Amino acid sequence: NAGVTQTPKFQVLKTGQSMTLQCAQDMNHNSMYWYRQDPGMGLRLIYYSASEGTTDKGEVPNGYNVSRLNKREFSLRLESAAPSQTSVYFCASSEAQASDRKGKLFFGSGTQLSVL
Amino acid sequence: QKEVEQDPGPLSVPEGAIVSLNCTYSNSAFQYFMWYRQYSRKGPELLMYTYSSGNKEDGRFTAQVDKSSKYISLFIRDSQPSDSATYLCAVQGNFGNEKLTFGTGTRLTIIP
């Protein structure tokens, strides 16, 4: 059972380049999330999708766009990368609509992104 | 003031010791409390999940919530080297589809 799969695992970009981080889950979850993790800042929510066809901004959305391609896939795009976007990016999914499953996120293994 | 405060550590203890990890939060509306464990270069994984106040035990792990003081704790008994990881607390309200608020994490090392 794969769970949440993220690609790529590592990426180095130059300032101004663009790229898309891919995420797919095989647990039939409704909700999907993109987080970034920085030292001393913890996990911060970039964007989330409560269900197929909907997306909403999180805490730090500037410089990012997302697409919920279908129920399984949720991608994160950096249109013009900046050094401040150097971080570890995590995709997650959950059955967040069910009250007894609130907060139970399943994370991918992350993408280490460096912007030079 | 951050919504969730967590001592970043690092914390090093000898194998077999009892470990206490703690977080404080500011919003009394939070109802769900979680601990996630994150091994190096891996994504976080849910370790403990608690609703409202009280204790919850799972093997060597005990999660404790004190809503009166807005304080959450994770205790690890008989700590093992395999417990070496970063532990993140997380809180969540109960209003619709709310997102989690995470602490910054405490890095724990168990010394054999």
Interface residues (C-beta under 8 A of the other chain):
Chain A: V4 S31 Y33 G40 M41 G42 L43 L45 Y48 A50 G58 F90 A92 A96 Q97 S99 K102 G103 K104 L105 F106 F107 G108 S109 G110
Chain B: Q6 P8 Y32 M34 Y36 R41 K42 G43 P44 E45 L46 Y49 L88 A90 Q92 N94 N97 E98 K99 L100 F102 G103 T104 G105
